[in-house]
Amino acid sequence: MKAFEAQVSWQRAGQAFLDGRYSRAHDWQFDGGLRLRASSSPLSVPLPMSDPAALDPEEALVAAASSCHMLFFLSLAREQGFTVDSYLDRAVGYLGAGEAGRMAMTRIELRPLIAFAGARRPSGPELAALHHAAHARCYIANSLKTEVVVMEGG
């Protein structure tokens, strides 16, 4: 089994706490040294307790699903002899009432726009098969209870 770590750190920094008016901004740090500023979404916790410039967990989940799908797609396209020039996904996650009425990310839509180069380019059915295979292999999609769908044509 492979293990992946992230360090999440927050400090009260002298702010009041029990009244709920404390900053939700915190840091994510990863093994390669990357540090990201994170916060609750201003859609969940109002300003100024949230940092709108920081990454929120909901955005991170959507980005993780999109990134995982893309990485498998690129690998599978290469294996089949397709040269990908660019891949742009404006993925969207929807937060709503899930199982038992609890808030959950109920759907993630991947909307990739892919540019291919060279003489060998996938047909519509080949492109759909690449997306299907990438989705089946994506660790993140396989870990989620929510529906993750690829929207053809971006």
Chimera marker file (.cmm) of the C-alpha trace (Angstrom):
<marker_set name="trace">
<marker id="1" x="0.000" y="0.000" z="0.000" r="1" g="1" b="0" radius="0.5"/>
<marker id="2" x="1.261" y="3.487" z="-0.866" r="1" g="1" b="0" radius="0.5"/>
<marker id="3" x="0.858" y="6.335" z="1.597" r="1" g="1" b="0" radius="0.5"/>
<marker id="4" x="0.448" y="10.014" z="0.783" r="1" g="1" b="0" radius="0.5"/>
<marker id="5" x="0.849" y="12.730" z="3.377" r="1" g="1" b="0" radius="0.5"/>
<marker id="6" x="-0.218" y="16.323" z="3.730" r="1" g="1" b="0" radius="0.5"/>
<marker id="7" x="0.454" y="18.565" z="6.675" r="1" g="1" b="0" radius="0.5"/>
<marker id="8" x="-2.379" y="20.921" z="7.593" r="1" g="1" b="0" radius="0.5"/>
<marker id="9" x="-1.638" y="23.640" z="10.141" r="1" g="1" b="0" radius="0.5"/>
<marker id="10" x="-3.744" y="26.388" z="11.711" r="1" g="1" b="0" radius="0.5"/>
<marker id="11" x="-3.101" y="28.727" z="14.633" r="1" g="1" b="0" radius="0.5"/>
<marker id="12" x="-5.528" y="30.920" z="16.519" r="1" g="1" b="0" radius="0.5"/>
<marker id="13" x="-2.954" y="33.738" z="16.631" r="1" g="1" b="0" radius="0.5"/>
<marker id="14" x="-4.601" y="35.473" z="19.574" r="1" g="1" b="0" radius="0.5"/>
<marker id="15" x="-8.040" y="35.758" z="17.978" r="1" g="1" b="0" radius="0.5"/>
<marker id="16" x="-11.246" y="35.118" z="19.871" r="1" g="1" b="0" radius="0.5"/>
<marker id="17" x="-12.440" y="31.579" z="19.283" r="1" g="1" b="0" radius="0.5"/>
<marker id="18" x="-15.594" y="30.703" z="21.182" r="1" g="1" b="0" radius="0.5"/>
<marker id="19" x="-17.619" y="33.385" z="19.384" r="1" g="1" b="0" radius="0.5"/>
<marker id="20" x="-16.852" y="31.687" z="16.028" r="1" g="1" b="0" radius="0.5"/>
<marker id="21" x="-15.232" y="34.795" z="14.540" r="1" g="1" b="0" radius="0.5"/>
<marker id="22" x="-11.792" y="33.272" z="14.019" r="1" g="1" b="0" radius="0.5"/>
<marker id="23" x="-9.913" y="32.992" z="10.751" r="1" g="1" b="0" radius="0.5"/>
<marker id="24" x="-10.317" y="29.726" z="8.867" r="1" g="1" b="0" radius="0.5"/>
<marker id="25" x="-7.136" y="30.422" z="6.857" r="1" g="1" b="0" radius="0.5"/>
<marker id="26" x="-4.493" y="27.738" z="7.262" r="1" g="1" b="0" radius="0.5"/>
<marker id="27" x="-1.587" y="26.137" z="5.409" r="1" g="1" b="0" radius="0.5"/>
<marker id="28" x="-1.234" y="22.903" z="3.484" r="1" g="1" b="0" radius="0.5"/>
<marker id="29" x="2.307" y="21.592" z="3.083" r="1" g="1" b="0" radius="0.5"/>
<marker id="30" x="3.401" y="18.646" z="0.980" r="1" g="1" b="0" radius="0.5"/>
<marker id="31" x="6.476" y="16.396" z="0.873" r="1" g="1" b="0" radius="0.5"/>
<marker id="32" x="8.137" y="18.235" z="-2.026" r="1" g="1" b="0" radius="0.5"/>
<marker id="33" x="8.054" y="21.486" z="-0.065" r="1" g="1" b="0" radius="0.5"/>
<marker id="34" x="5.001" y="23.020" z="-1.757" r="1" g="1" b="0" radius="0.5"/>
<marker id="35" x="2.998" y="25.150" z="0.650" r="1" g="1" b="0" radius="0.5"/>
<marker id="36" x="-0.485" y="26.402" z="-0.190" r="1" g="1" b="0" radius="0.5"/>
<marker id="37" x="-2.668" y="28.828" z="1.678" r="1" g="1" b="0" radius="0.5"/>
<marker id="38" x="-6.060" y="27.257" z="2.278" r="1" g="1" b="0" radius="0.5"/>
<marker id="39" x="-9.281" y="28.431" z="3.875" r="1" g="1" b="0" radius="0.5"/>
<marker id="40" x="-12.926" y="27.639" z="4.136" r="1" g="1" b="0" radius="0.5"/>
<marker id="41" x="-14.857" y="28.866" z="1.130" r="1" g="1" b="0" radius="0.5"/>
<marker id="42" x="-16.525" y="32.261" z="1.545" r="1" g="1" b="0" radius="0.5"/>
<marker id="43" x="-19.633" y="30.394" z="0.336" r="1" g="1" b="0" radius="0.5"/>
<marker id="44" x="-19.471" y="28.319" z="3.548" r="1" g="1" b="0" radius="0.5"/>
<marker id="45" x="-18.014" y="30.741" z="6.089" r="1" g="1" b="0" radius="0.5"/>
<marker id="46" x="-18.498" y="34.471" z="5.462" r="1" g="1" b="0" radius="0.5"/>
<marker id="47" x="-15.754" y="37.056" z="5.119" r="1" g="1" b="0" radius="0.5"/>
<marker id="48" x="-13.599" y="38.043" z="6.936" r="1" g="1" b="0" radius="0.5"/>
<marker id="49" x="-13.320" y="34.604" z="8.590" r="1" g="1" b="0" radius="0.5"/>
<marker id="50" x="-12.569" y="33.028" z="5.173" r="1" g="1" b="0" radius="0.5"/>
<marker id="51" x="-9.800" y="34.013" z="2.781" r="1" g="1" b="0" radius="0.5"/>
<marker id="52" x="-11.206" y="34.250" z="-0.766" r="1" g="1" b="0" radius="0.5"/>
<marker id="53" x="-7.684" y="34.215" z="-2.258" r="1" g="1" b="0" radius="0.5"/>
<marker id="54" x="-6.872" y="30.863" z="-0.650" r="1" g="1" b="0" radius="0.5"/>
<marker id="55" x="-7.656" y="27.385" z="-1.926" r="1" g="1" b="0" radius="0.5"/>
<marker id="56" x="-10.677" y="25.822" z="-0.267" r="1" g="1" b="0" radius="0.5"/>
<marker id="57" x="-11.216" y="22.074" z="0.277" r="1" g="1" b="0" radius="0.5"/>
<marker id="58" x="-14.103" y="21.946" z="-2.180" r="1" g="1" b="0" radius="0.5"/>
<marker id="59" x="-11.979" y="23.448" z="-4.971" r="1" g="1" b="0" radius="0.5"/>
<marker id="60" x="-9.152" y="21.084" z="-4.057" r="1" g="1" b="0" radius="0.5"/>
<marker id="61" x="-11.440" y="18.057" z="-4.354" r="1" g="1" b="0" radius="0.5"/>
<marker id="62" x="-12.662" y="19.151" z="-7.794" r="1" g="1" b="0" radius="0.5"/>
<marker id="63" x="-9.080" y="19.865" z="-8.917" r="1" g="1" b="0" radius="0.5"/>
<marker id="64" x="-7.883" y="16.488" z="-7.605" r="1" g="1" b="0" radius="0.5"/>
<marker id="65" x="-10.571" y="14.636" z="-9.567" r="1" g="1" b="0" radius="0.5"/>
<marker id="66" x="-9.786" y="16.634" z="-12.709" r="1" g="1" b="0" radius="0.5"/>
<marker id="67" x="-6.020" y="16.237" z="-12.369" r="1" g="1" b="0" radius="0.5"/>
<marker id="68" x="-6.234" y="12.495" z="-11.743" r="1" g="1" b="0" radius="0.5"/>
<marker id="69" x="-8.456" y="11.986" z="-14.799" r="1" g="1" b="0" radius="0.5"/>
<marker id="70" x="-6.149" y="14.120" z="-16.963" r="1" g="1" b="0" radius="0.5"/>
<marker id="71" x="-2.991" y="12.258" z="-15.927" r="1" g="1" b="0" radius="0.5"/>
<marker id="72" x="-4.506" y="8.885" z="-16.810" r="1" g="1" b="0" radius="0.5"/>
<marker id="73" x="-5.959" y="10.307" z="-20.043" r="1" g="1" b="0" radius="0.5"/>
<marker id="74" x="-2.532" y="11.600" z="-21.130" r="1" g="1" b="0" radius="0.5"/>
<marker id="75" x="-0.888" y="8.260" z="-20.378" r="1" g="1" b="0" radius="0.5"/>
<marker id="76" x="-3.544" y="6.272" z="-22.242" r="1" g="1" b="0" radius="0.5"/>
<marker id="77" x="-3.488" y="8.650" z="-25.234" r="1" g="1" b="0" radius="0.5"/>
<marker id="78" x="0.294" y="8.262" z="-25.481" r="1" g="1" b="0" radius="0.5"/>
<marker id="79" x="0.019" y="4.468" z="-25.268" r="1" g="1" b="0" radius="0.5"/>
<marker id="80" x="-2.426" y="4.528" z="-28.191" r="1" g="1" b="0" radius="0.5"/>
<marker id="81" x="-0.183" y="6.752" z="-30.301" r="1" g="1" b="0" radius="0.5"/>
<marker id="82" x="-2.072" y="10.042" z="-29.935" r="1" g="1" b="0" radius="0.5"/>
<marker id="83" x="-0.035" y="13.204" z="-29.336" r="1" g="1" b="0" radius="0.5"/>
<marker id="84" x="-1.753" y="15.610" z="-26.979" r="1" g="1" b="0" radius="0.5"/>
<marker id="85" x="-0.732" y="19.252" z="-27.387" r="1" g="1" b="0" radius="0.5"/>
<marker id="86" x="-2.892" y="20.712" z="-24.633" r="1" g="1" b="0" radius="0.5"/>
<marker id="87" x="-5.525" y="19.729" z="-22.119" r="1" g="1" b="0" radius="0.5"/>
<marker id="88" x="-7.705" y="22.329" z="-20.397" r="1" g="1" b="0" radius="0.5"/>
<marker id="89" x="-10.444" y="21.341" z="-17.974" r="1" g="1" b="0" radius="0.5"/>
<marker id="90" x="-12.795" y="23.816" z="-16.354" r="1" g="1" b="0" radius="0.5"/>
<marker id="91" x="-14.166" y="21.271" z="-13.902" r="1" g="1" b="0" radius="0.5"/>
<marker id="92" x="-17.155" y="22.098" z="-11.715" r="1" g="1" b="0" radius="0.5"/>
<marker id="93" x="-18.235" y="20.502" z="-8.455" r="1" g="1" b="0" radius="0.5"/>
<marker id="94" x="-21.746" y="20.785" z="-7.053" r="1" g="1" b="0" radius="0.5"/>
<marker id="95" x="-22.351" y="20.888" z="-3.319" r="1" g="1" b="0" radius="0.5"/>
<marker id="96" x="-25.823" y="19.898" z="-2.215" r="1" g="1" b="0" radius="0.5"/>
<marker id="97" x="-27.852" y="17.586" z="-0.048" r="1" g="1" b="0" radius="0.5"/>
<marker id="98" x="-26.478" y="14.080" z="-0.306" r="1" g="1" b="0" radius="0.5"/>
<marker id="99" x="-27.215" y="10.846" z="1.504" r="1" g="1" b="0" radius="0.5"/>
<marker id="100" x="-29.465" y="11.321" z="4.530" r="1" g="1" b="0" radius="0.5"/>
<marker id="101" x="-29.723" y="15.032" z="3.674" r="1" g="1" b="0" radius="0.5"/>
<marker id="102" x="-26.134" y="15.812" z="4.680" r="1" g="1" b="0" radius="0.5"/>
<marker id="103" x="-24.156" y="18.328" z="2.621" r="1" g="1" b="0" radius="0.5"/>
<marker id="104" x="-21.881" y="16.609" z="0.127" r="1" g="1" b="0" radius="0.5"/>
<marker id="105" x="-20.173" y="17.145" z="-3.193" r="1" g="1" b="0" radius="0.5"/>
<marker id="106" x="-22.975" y="15.491" z="-5.169" r="1" g="1" b="0" radius="0.5"/>
<marker id="107" x="-21.527" y="15.761" z="-8.664" r="1" g="1" b="0" radius="0.5"/>
<marker id="108" x="-18.260" y="16.694" z="-10.341" r="1" g="1" b="0" radius="0.5"/>
<marker id="109" x="-18.318" y="17.535" z="-14.025" r="1" g="1" b="0" radius="0.5"/>
<marker id="110" x="-15.072" y="17.363" z="-15.966" r="1" g="1" b="0" radius="0.5"/>
<marker id="111" x="-15.147" y="19.495" z="-19.104" r="1" g="1" b="0" radius="0.5"/>
<marker id="112" x="-11.875" y="18.825" z="-20.909" r="1" g="1" b="0" radius="0.5"/>
<marker id="113" x="-10.891" y="20.632" z="-24.087" r="1" g="1" b="0" radius="0.5"/>
<marker id="114" x="-8.083" y="18.671" z="-25.695" r="1" g="1" b="0" radius="0.5"/>
<marker id="115" x="-5.918" y="19.625" z="-28.660" r="1" g="1" b="0" radius="0.5"/>
<marker id="116" x="-4.135" y="16.838" z="-30.523" r="1" g="1" b="0" radius="0.5"/>
<marker id="117" x="-1.177" y="17.095" z="-32.904" r="1" g="1" b="0" radius="0.5"/>
<marker id="118" x="0.152" y="14.863" z="-35.647" r="1" g="1" b="0" radius="0.5"/>
<marker id="119" x="-1.558" y="12.709" z="-38.223" r="1" g="1" b="0" radius="0.5"/>
<marker id="120" x="-3.116" y="10.255" z="-35.731" r="1" g="1" b="0" radius="0.5"/>
<marker id="121" x="-6.101" y="11.799" z="-33.974" r="1" g="1" b="0" radius="0.5"/>
<marker id="122" x="-8.834" y="10.002" z="-32.048" r="1" g="1" b="0" radius="0.5"/>
<marker id="123" x="-12.279" y="9.557" z="-33.562" r="1" g="1" b="0" radius="0.5"/>
<marker id="124" x="-15.311" y="10.373" z="-31.411" r="1" g="1" b="0" radius="0.5"/>
<marker id="125" x="-15.653" y="6.786" z="-30.179" r="1" g="1" b="0" radius="0.5"/>
<marker id="126" x="-11.883" y="6.532" z="-29.526" r="1" g="1" b="0" radius="0.5"/>
<marker id="127" x="-11.961" y="9.767" z="-27.512" r="1" g="1" b="0" radius="0.5"/>
<marker id="128" x="-14.922" y="8.518" z="-25.482" r="1" g="1" b="0" radius="0.5"/>
<marker id="129" x="-13.097" y="5.230" z="-24.847" r="1" g="1" b="0" radius="0.5"/>
<marker id="130" x="-10.002" y="7.118" z="-23.651" r="1" g="1" b="0" radius="0.5"/>
<marker id="131" x="-12.122" y="9.114" z="-21.201" r="1" g="1" b="0" radius="0.5"/>
<marker id="132" x="-13.919" y="5.971" z="-20.025" r="1" g="1" b="0" radius="0.5"/>
<marker id="133" x="-10.619" y="4.146" z="-19.413" r="1" g="1" b="0" radius="0.5"/>
<marker id="134" x="-9.081" y="7.183" z="-17.661" r="1" g="1" b="0" radius="0.5"/>
<marker id="135" x="-12.124" y="7.470" z="-15.420" r="1" g="1" b="0" radius="0.5"/>
<marker id="136" x="-12.001" y="3.773" z="-14.544" r="1" g="1" b="0" radius="0.5"/>
<marker id="137" x="-8.335" y="4.088" z="-13.510" r="1" g="1" b="0" radius="0.5"/>
<marker id="138" x="-8.585" y="7.404" z="-11.628" r="1" g="1" b="0" radius="0.5"/>
<marker id="139" x="-7.856" y="6.785" z="-7.939" r="1" g="1" b="0" radius="0.5"/>
<marker id="140" x="-9.723" y="9.881" z="-6.880" r="1" g="1" b="0" radius="0.5"/>
<marker id="141" x="-12.908" y="9.054" z="-8.798" r="1" g="1" b="0" radius="0.5"/>
<marker id="142" x="-12.704" y="5.494" z="-7.476" r="1" g="1" b="0" radius="0.5"/>
<marker id="143" x="-12.515" y="6.892" z="-3.930" r="1" g="1" b="0" radius="0.5"/>
<marker id="144" x="-15.527" y="9.184" z="-4.111" r="1" g="1" b="0" radius="0.5"/>
<marker id="145" x="-19.168" y="8.381" z="-3.521" r="1" g="1" b="0" radius="0.5"/>
<marker id="146" x="-20.212" y="11.312" z="-5.718" r="1" g="1" b="0" radius="0.5"/>
<marker id="147" x="-20.803" y="11.047" z="-9.427" r="1" g="1" b="0" radius="0.5"/>
<marker id="148" x="-17.855" y="12.158" z="-11.561" r="1" g="1" b="0" radius="0.5"/>
<marker id="149" x="-18.801" y="12.652" z="-15.219" r="1" g="1" b="0" radius="0.5"/>
<marker id="150" x="-16.918" y="13.763" z="-18.310" r="1" g="1" b="0" radius="0.5"/>
<marker id="151" x="-18.871" y="16.303" z="-20.344" r="1" g="1" b="0" radius="0.5"/>
<marker id="152" x="-17.978" y="15.751" z="-23.990" r="1" g="1" b="0" radius="0.5"/>
<marker id="153" x="-16.754" y="18.812" z="-25.861" r="1" g="1" b="0" radius="0.5"/>
<marker id="154" x="-15.879" y="20.869" z="-22.794" r="1" g="1" b="0" radius="0.5"/>
<link id1="1" id2="2" r="1" g="1" b="0" radius="0.2"/>
<link id1="2" id2="3" r="1" g="1" b="0" radius="0.2"/>
<link id1="3" id2="4" r="1" g="1" b="0" radius="0.2"/>
<link id1="4" id2="5" r="1" g="1" b="0" radius="0.2"/>
<link id1="5" id2="6" r="1" g="1" b="0" radius="0.2"/>
<link id1="6" id2="7" r="1" g="1" b="0" radius="0.2"/>
<link id1="7" id2="8" r="1" g="1" b="0" radius="0.2"/>
<link id1="8" id2="9" r="1" g="1" b="0" radius="0.2"/>
<link id1="9" id2="10" r="1" g="1" b="0" radius="0.2"/>
<link id1="10" id2="11" r="1" g="1" b="0" radius="0.2"/>
<link id1="11" id2="12" r="1" g="1" b="0" radius="0.2"/>
<link id1="12" id2="13" r="1" g="1" b="0" radius="0.2"/>
<link id1="13" id2="14" r="1" g="1" b="0" radius="0.2"/>
<link id1="14" id2="15" r="1" g="1" b="0" radius="0.2"/>
<link id1="15" id2="16" r="1" g="1" b="0" radius="0.2"/>
<link id1="16" id2="17" r="1" g="1" b="0" radius="0.2"/>
<link id1="17" id2="18" r="1" g="1" b="0" radius="0.2"/>
<link id1="18" id2="19" r="1" g="1" b="0" radius="0.2"/>
<link id1="19" id2="20" r="1" g="1" b="0" radius="0.2"/>
<link id1="20" id2="21" r="1" g="1" b="0" radius="0.2"/>
<link id1="21" id2="22" r="1" g="1" b="0" radius="0.2"/>
<link id1="22" id2="23" r="1" g="1" b="0" radius="0.2"/>
<link id1="23" id2="24" r="1" g="1" b="0" radius="0.2"/>
<link id1="24" id2="25" r="1" g="1" b="0" radius="0.2"/>
<link id1="25" id2="26" r="1" g="1" b="0" radius="0.2"/>
<link id1="26" id2="27" r="1" g="1" b="0" radius="0.2"/>
<link id1="27" id2="28" r="1" g="1" b="0" radius="0.2"/>
<link id1="28" id2="29" r="1" g="1" b="0" radius="0.2"/>
<link id1="29" id2="30" r="1" g="1" b="0" radius="0.2"/>
<link id1="30" id2="31" r="1" g="1" b="0" radius="0.2"/>
<link id1="31" id2="32" r="1" g="1" b="0" radius="0.2"/>
<link id1="32" id2="33" r="1" g="1" b="0" radius="0.2"/>
<link id1="33" id2="34" r="1" g="1" b="0" radius="0.2"/>
<link id1="34" id2="35" r="1" g="1" b="0" radius="0.2"/>
<link id1="35" id2="36" r="1" g="1" b="0" radius="0.2"/>
<link id1="36" id2="37" r="1" g="1" b="0" radius="0.2"/>
<link id1="37" id2="38" r="1" g="1" b="0" radius="0.2"/>
<link id1="38" id2="39" r="1" g="1" b="0" radius="0.2"/>
<link id1="39" id2="40" r="1" g="1" b="0" radius="0.2"/>
<link id1="40" id2="41" r="1" g="1" b="0" radius="0.2"/>
<link id1="41" id2="42" r="1" g="1" b="0" radius="0.2"/>
<link id1="42" id2="43" r="1" g="1" b="0" radius="0.2"/>
<link id1="43" id2="44" r="1" g="1" b="0" radius="0.2"/>
<link id1="44" id2="45" r="1" g="1" b="0" radius="0.2"/>
<link id1="45" id2="46" r="1" g="1" b="0" radius="0.2"/>
<link id1="46" id2="47" r="1" g="1" b="0" radius="0.2"/>
<link id1="47" id2="48" r="1" g="1" b="0" radius="0.2"/>
<link id1="48" id2="49" r="1" g="1" b="0" radius="0.2"/>
<link id1="49" id2="50" r="1" g="1" b="0" radius="0.2"/>
<link id1="50" id2="51" r="1" g="1" b="0" radius="0.2"/>
<link id1="51" id2="52" r="1" g="1" b="0" radius="0.2"/>
<link id1="52" id2="53" r="1" g="1" b="0" radius="0.2"/>
<link id1="53" id2="54" r="1" g="1" b="0" radius="0.2"/>
<link id1="54" id2="55" r="1" g="1" b="0" radius="0.2"/>
<link id1="55" id2="56" r="1" g="1" b="0" radius="0.2"/>
<link id1="56" id2="57" r="1" g="1" b="0" radius="0.2"/>
<link id1="57" id2="58" r="1" g="1" b="0" radius="0.2"/>
<link id1="58" id2="59" r="1" g="1" b="0" radius="0.2"/>
<link id1="59" id2="60" r="1" g="1" b="0" radius="0.2"/>
<link id1="60" id2="61" r="1" g="1" b="0" radius="0.2"/>
<link id1="61" id2="62" r="1" g="1" b="0" radius="0.2"/>
<link id1="62" id2="63" r="1" g="1" b="0" radius="0.2"/>
<link id1="63" id2="64" r="1" g="1" b="0" radius="0.2"/>
<link id1="64" id2="65" r="1" g="1" b="0" radius="0.2"/>
<link id1="65" id2="66" r="1" g="1" b="0" radius="0.2"/>
<link id1="66" id2="67" r="1" g="1" b="0" radius="0.2"/>
<link id1="67" id2="68" r="1" g="1" b="0" radius="0.2"/>
<link id1="68" id2="69" r="1" g="1" b="0" radius="0.2"/>
<link id1="69" id2="70" r="1" g="1" b="0" radius="0.2"/>
<link id1="70" id2="71" r="1" g="1" b="0" radius="0.2"/>
<link id1="71" id2="72" r="1" g="1" b="0" radius="0.2"/>
<link id1="72" id2="73" r="1" g="1" b="0" radius="0.2"/>
<link id1="73" id2="74" r="1" g="1" b="0" radius="0.2"/>
<link id1="74" id2="75" r="1" g="1" b="0" radius="0.2"/>
<link id1="75" id2="76" r="1" g="1" b="0" radius="0.2"/>
<link id1="76" id2="77" r="1" g="1" b="0" radius="0.2"/>
<link id1="77" id2="78" r="1" g="1" b="0" radius="0.2"/>
<link id1="78" id2="79" r="1" g="1" b="0" radius="0.2"/>
<link id1="79" id2="80" r="1" g="1" b="0" radius="0.2"/>
<link id1="80" id2="81" r="1" g="1" b="0" radius="0.2"/>
<link id1="81" id2="82" r="1" g="1" b="0" radius="0.2"/>
<link id1="82" id2="83" r="1" g="1" b="0" radius="0.2"/>
<link id1="83" id2="84" r="1" g="1" b="0" radius="0.2"/>
<link id1="84" id2="85" r="1" g="1" b="0" radius="0.2"/>
<link id1="85" id2="86" r="1" g="1" b="0" radius="0.2"/>
<link id1="86" id2="87" r="1" g="1" b="0" radius="0.2"/>
<link id1="87" id2="88" r="1" g="1" b="0" radius="0.2"/>
<link id1="88" id2="89" r="1" g="1" b="0" radius="0.2"/>
<link id1="89" id2="90" r="1" g="1" b="0" radius="0.2"/>
<link id1="90" id2="91" r="1" g="1" b="0" radius="0.2"/>
<link id1="91" id2="92" r="1" g="1" b="0" radius="0.2"/>
<link id1="92" id2="93" r="1" g="1" b="0" radius="0.2"/>
<link id1="93" id2="94" r="1" g="1" b="0" radius="0.2"/>
<link id1="94" id2="95" r="1" g="1" b="0" radius="0.2"/>
<link id1="95" id2="96" r="1" g="1" b="0" radius="0.2"/>
<link id1="96" id2="97" r="1" g="1" b="0" radius="0.2"/>
<link id1="97" id2="98" r="1" g="1" b="0" radius="0.2"/>
<link id1="98" id2="99" r="1" g="1" b="0" radius="0.2"/>
<link id1="99" id2="100" r="1" g="1" b="0" radius="0.2"/>
<link id1="100" id2="101" r="1" g="1" b="0" radius="0.2"/>
<link id1="101" id2="102" r="1" g="1" b="0" radius="0.2"/>
<link id1="102" id2="103" r="1" g="1" b="0" radius="0.2"/>
<link id1="103" id2="104" r="1" g="1" b="0" radius="0.2"/>
<link id1="104" id2="105" r="1" g="1" b="0" radius="0.2"/>
<link id1="105" id2="106" r="1" g="1" b="0" radius="0.2"/>
<link id1="106" id2="107" r="1" g="1" b="0" radius="0.2"/>
<link id1="107" id2="108" r="1" g="1" b="0" radius="0.2"/>
<link id1="108" id2="109" r="1" g="1" b="0" radius="0.2"/>
<link id1="109" id2="110" r="1" g="1" b="0" radius="0.2"/>
<link id1="110" id2="111" r="1" g="1" b="0" radius="0.2"/>
<link id1="111" id2="112" r="1" g="1" b="0" radius="0.2"/>
<link id1="112" id2="113" r="1" g="1" b="0" radius="0.2"/>
<link id1="113" id2="114" r="1" g="1" b="0" radius="0.2"/>
<link id1="114" id2="115" r="1" g="1" b="0" radius="0.2"/>
<link id1="115" id2="116" r="1" g="1" b="0" radius="0.2"/>
<link id1="116" id2="117" r="1" g="1" b="0" radius="0.2"/>
<link id1="117" id2="118" r="1" g="1" b="0" radius="0.2"/>
<link id1="118" id2="119" r="1" g="1" b="0" radius="0.2"/>
<link id1="119" id2="120" r="1" g="1" b="0" radius="0.2"/>
<link id1="120" id2="121" r="1" g="1" b="0" radius="0.2"/>
<link id1="121" id2="122" r="1" g="1" b="0" radius="0.2"/>
<link id1="122" id2="123" r="1" g="1" b="0" radius="0.2"/>
<link id1="123" id2="124" r="1" g="1" b="0" radius="0.2"/>
<link id1="124" id2="125" r="1" g="1" b="0" radius="0.2"/>
<link id1="125" id2="126" r="1" g="1" b="0" radius="0.2"/>
<link id1="126" id2="127" r="1" g="1" b="0" radius="0.2"/>
<link id1="127" id2="128" r="1" g="1" b="0" radius="0.2"/>
<link id1="128" id2="129" r="1" g="1" b="0" radius="0.2"/>
<link id1="129" id2="130" r="1" g="1" b="0" radius="0.2"/>
<link id1="130" id2="131" r="1" g="1" b="0" radius="0.2"/>
<link id1="131" id2="132" r="1" g="1" b="0" radius="0.2"/>
<link id1="132" id2="133" r="1" g="1" b="0" radius="0.2"/>
<link id1="133" id2="134" r="1" g="1" b="0" radius="0.2"/>
<link id1="134" id2="135" r="1" g="1" b="0" radius="0.2"/>
<link id1="135" id2="136" r="1" g="1" b="0" radius="0.2"/>
<link id1="136" id2="137" r="1" g="1" b="0" radius="0.2"/>
<link id1="137" id2="138" r="1" g="1" b="0" radius="0.2"/>
<link id1="138" id2="139" r="1" g="1" b="0" radius="0.2"/>
<link id1="139" id2="140" r="1" g="1" b="0" radius="0.2"/>
<link id1="140" id2="141" r="1" g="1" b="0" radius="0.2"/>
<link id1="141" id2="142" r="1" g="1" b="0" radius="0.2"/>
<link id1="142" id2="143" r="1" g="1" b="0" radius="0.2"/>
<link id1="143" id2="144" r="1" g="1" b="0" radius="0.2"/>
<link id1="144" id2="145" r="1" g="1" b="0" radius="0.2"/>
<link id1="145" id2="146" r="1" g="1" b="0" radius="0.2"/>
<link id1="146" id2="147" r="1" g="1" b="0" radius="0.2"/>
<link id1="147" id2="148" r="1" g="1" b="0" radius="0.2"/>
<link id1="148" id2="149" r="1" g="1" b="0" radius="0.2"/>
<link id1="149" id2="150" r="1" g="1" b="0" radius="0.2"/>
<link id1="150" id2="151" r="1" g="1" b="0" radius="0.2"/>
<link id1="151" id2="152" r="1" g="1" b="0" radius="0.2"/>
<link id1="152" id2="153" r="1" g="1" b="0" radius="0.2"/>
<link id1="153" id2="154" r="1" g="1" b="0" radius="0.2"/>
</marker_set>
